[in-house]
Amino acid sequence: MAWNKTLLDASWRGVKFDCVKTQDSAQRATASHEYPYLDGADVEDLGRRARRVQISAVFVGNDYENRLQAFLQELDKPGPGELIHPVFGSIKHAQLLDYDIVHEADSRDFCQVALVFVEATPGNPFFVQQLPAQKAQAITQFTAAAQNQGMSALAQALGAINGVKGNLARLNGLRNMLTGTLGAIKGQIRGMVGGMLDVLDFPRAFAADMFGALGGLADLRSFDPAVLMSDWRSLGLQLDDIVKLPRQVSNGEISSGGNAGPGTGTPSPGGDGGTPGSGTGTGFPGSGSEPGTGGTPGTGNPGSGGDTGSSGTGGTPGSPEALPPVISARPLPAYPADVDLVEAVLQVGAATTRADTAGEILAAEADQPVLSPAEVEQIANDTRASVQDAIDAIRATLPMEQARPVVEALKDVASSVQEAAEVVIAARPPLQSRVVEAPGNLHLVAFRWYGDYTRAQELARLNPQLRNPNAIATGDTLHAYAR
């Protein structure tokens, strides 16, 4: 097909014009290395210079002046623009160098404009490329912002509750639930020290202790390559259980120390004395107190049904007067709306903790791959699902104007995790299914495909379905990298 049948309408920044001639040129940049007493030179090719495009545009007709003025206005605008070459098509970034306007006496209502363009390909500025490890490490910044927004939302909500007069019963129930939840979380981490501030007067301190405790749960796991996915799943299950703590504490199912409360089958102390002996009363139906072996006598609480417990009589009395029995009162339950609020903030902490852990795993994966692409995708999906649960909980609990900052911060967390996972997966060669052509083990297969038998571990990681890596039959299909 001749070029005159595929011509395009020439235009500059959307303004069309007629042209009668085009001339395109390009040069190569070179560097010559010459040596004394040696004829010739070593010429090094440094790449092609920017293309130059010379176009002769014409404007003809009674209204050519109006069209010429509109065209000149576009020519005088600074910066590159899009040039439609009549033969080669679109040049996205073209820079105008100069133009000449020619009028001749013999050419009536006619004008010719000589244009010179140069291809202005955007350069590569310094420090714009983000490595996969940098993408993964950036997740921490977004999780910190989400936690700060969660703290602010909790402080604002508790401040509104704390400011209502005649709300003592609700405040006591809320305080018991907050301290019980934090105590239950701390009970799962050895050696953690928290603040001593009142949780209602200083809600940010409570939220900071809670988020720090959740981060400590991830630190308890090694995330070694051999057990990485197992640790990841166990962390998710533990975080899911922790989110349920506020409701369990409010219902009396779990005490502030994280132990099961009354009615759950765990025996509670049945007596109290000066210096306790080794025997204590159970205080359950049909069971009496065991006699102590030392210290002051214990006192047994009678059971609610069946036989009454008898007080312990062993040991040397510490006081002639018997101490009254201890009556344990059930704490006041929190309001359902308050329970939902604390669960929502706790869900934010669980989601950000999982995202922080995913960022550390992906950063390590970028440096030393130990996971398959499917496992990397699973980590990203689990994290995004947890973030979505937190978004749903916040939207259902807080008003729109209070929930929006938290939701937007959580969206940034989910987006950063997805981008980091995509970059980590894309940094590797494409994954494909390859058919084994000769029997052998993974070391032989790796040597045949890549010329490197040490990549057998990589094949084993990409093919967890293999039962015996030493017996690979002809015709078996394995997942492997393209190169």
C-alpha positions, 0 to 999 in steps of 0.5 A, a space after each residue: 500500500 502506498 504511503 499516500 493512501 494512509 496519510 493522516 491529518 497533520 496537527 499540532 496540539 489539536 490544531 490541524 493544518 495542511 502541509 506540502 513537505 516533511 523532512 525527518 532526520 536523526 543522528 547518533 551520538 558517539 564518542 571517539 577514543 584515539 591513541 597516540 601513534 595509532 591510526 584511526 579511533 575506537 568509536 563508541 555508540 552512545 545512542 540516538 539523538 532526538 529526532 528532528 522533524 521539519 514540516 512545511 505547513 500552508 494556509 490558503 483561502 479567504 479565511 487563512 488569516 484566522 486559521 493562521 492566527 489560531 495556529 500561531 497561538 498554539 505555536 507560542 505556548 511553552 513546553 512540549 505537545 503532541 504532533 500528528 505527523 502525516 506519515 508516521 503518526 502521533 509523536 506524544 512529546 514534541 518540542 517546537 524549536 523554531 518556525 518561519 512565516 513566508 508571504 509572497 507577492 505572487 501568492 494571493 491568500 496564501 502563507 507558508 510556515 516552516 516548522 522545526 520540531 524535535 522529539 522530546 522524550 522524557 528523561 529518567 530523573 534520579 531516585 524515582 525508581 522504587 525497589 521492591 524492598 522499598 515498596 514493602 517497607 513503605 507499608 509501615 508509614 501507612 499503618 502508622 497513619 491508620 493507627 493514628 486515625 484510629 486513636 483519634 476516632 476512639 478519643 473523640 468517641 470516648 470524650 463524647 461519652 465521658 462528657 455526658 452527665 449522669 452516665 456513671 453506670 455506663 462509664 464503669 462498664 466501659 472502664 471495666 471492659 477496656 481494662 479487661 481487654 487490655 489485660 487479656 491481651 497483655 496476658 498473652 505477652 510475657 514481660 510487657 509493661 503498660 501505662 498506669 493512666 485511666 483508660 477513660 481520661 487518656 484513651 490515646 494511651 490505652 489505644 497506644 498500649 493496645 496497638 503495641 501489644 498487638 505488635 508484640 504478638 507478631 514479634 513472638 513468631 520467628 517467621 523462618 522460611 520453613 514455618 513462615 506460612 504456618 506462623 502467618 496463619 497462626 497470627 491471623 487466627 490469634 488476631 481474630 480471637 483478640 478482636 472478640 475479647 471486648 464482648 467476652 470481657 463485657 459478658 463476664 466470660 473472660 476476666 481482666 487477667 485473660 483467664 476464663 471467668 465464672 461459669 466457664 469450668 475453671 475453678 476460682 479460689 474459694 477462701 482467703 486468709 492471712 498467710 495462705 496455706 497450701 489448701 484452698 476451697 473450690 467453692 463449687 457444688 458438691 465439693 468442700 474445701 481441702 484442709 491447709 498445711 500451713 498459715 492461717 485457715 482458709 475459708 470455703 465458700 458454699 456451693 450454689 447447689 449440693 453440699 456446702 463447703 467446709 472451712 479449712 482447719 489445718 495449720 497454725 491459726 494466724 488470728 483468733 477471729 475468722 475472716 468473712 467469706 469473699 463475695 465476688 461481684 460480677 462486673 457491670 456489662 458495657 453498653 452494646 454500642 461501646 462494645 462495638 466501638 472498641 471491637 472496631 478500633 481493635 479490628 483496626 489494630 489487628 489489620 495494621 498489625 497484619 499489614 506490618 507483618 506482611 510488609 516485613 515478609 515481603 521486604 525479606 522476600 524481595 531480598 531472598 525469595 522463599 515463597 511461591 507467587 501463590 503464597 505471596 498472593 495469599 499474604 496480600 489477600 489475607 491482609 486486604 481481607 482483614 483491612 476490609 473487615 476493619 473498614 466495615 466495622 468502622 463504617 458501622 460504628 462511627 458517623 460518616 464524618 468520623 469514620 472517613 479519615 480512618 477508612 481512607 487511611 485503611 484504604 492506603 494500607 490495603 493499596 500499599 500491600 497490594 502494590 508491594 506484592 505485585 512488585 515482589 511477584 513482578 521482580 521475578 521471571 514469568 512463571 510457566 508450566 514446563 514438561 519434563 523431557 527426561 526422568 531424574 530428580 529436581 537437581 537434574 531437571 534444574 541443570 537441564 533447564 537452567 544450567 544450575 543445579 542449585 535452583 532445585 530448591 526453587 523448583 521444590 518451592 514452586 511445586 509443593 505438590 511433589 511427593 518425591 523430588 527424587 523421582 521425576 518422570 518423563 511428561 510430568 508438568 512442573 511450575 518453573 520460571 521462564 529463565 
